[in-house]
Every structure is written in structure tokens, then in C-alpha cells.
Amino acid sequence: MIVLFGGVIKAGDYIMKPTKEHMEKNLLPIFQDKVKLVFSELKEADAAILGASALVWEQ
């Protein structure tokens, strides 16, 4: 799964459709139609703290 986040997701289908098309065209055949492309449902204010805490937890 590839998760898109931030201001770019406000473009909706204008960004999703071409991104999905190009992604599928350039994926190895074994991965075509198997990788999901989704928009994050996190609030922008929460993402930074969650990302930072994930890095600390990882180490």
C-alpha cells in the first residue's frame, strides 16, 4: 500500500487517477493490480507527532 498525505490529497481524483495509471504502467508485472494507492485519513496536525513517535519506537 502506498499512502498519500498532505495538501496533495485535496486534489482528489485529479491526482489519484493519473498517479494510479502511471504506477500500474511502471510496476513489475508481478505487482500490477496488487498495490493499493490510498489517501491518508490522518489529520495533518496528528501526522507529525505520530511519525516522530514511530521513529522513537523503532529505535
N, C-alpha and C positions, 0 to 999 in steps of 0.2 A: 504494500500500500504506500502511496505517496500522498502526503498531506500538504495541501497548500494553505498558507496562512497570511494574514495581514491585509493591507489595503487592496492587494491584487484580487482577493476573493469577492470584492464588491462588484467586479466586472461580470460575475456570474458566467452565463453561457458564452459570453464574448471571449472569455479566456479559456473556459473549460473545453469547449468543443475543439478548437484548433490545437490546444495542448494535447488532448487525448489522441487526436488524429496523428500528430507528429510523433508522439510517444509510441503508439502502436506500430507506425511505419518503421521506426528505428530500433524496436526491441528485437532481440533474438527470437526466432520463431518459437522456441520452447516457452517463452514468457508471454507471447502475444495472447491477448484476451484473458490474462491471468492477473495482471497488476491493476489494482484499483487506484483511481485518482479521485481524491475527495477534498472537500473544503473542511478546515478545522472548525469545530463548534466552540472552541475556547474563546473567552473574552480576551481582547488584546491586553488588558491590564494583568490578567492572570497568567498569560503565556510566559512572560519573562521570569516570573518567580518560580513557575513550575519547571522551566528549563534549567534555571540555576540550581534548584534543589535536586533535579535529576543528575546533574553533573557531580554534585557533592555526594549523593548516594552511590553513584557509580564508583567513586574513588574510595 
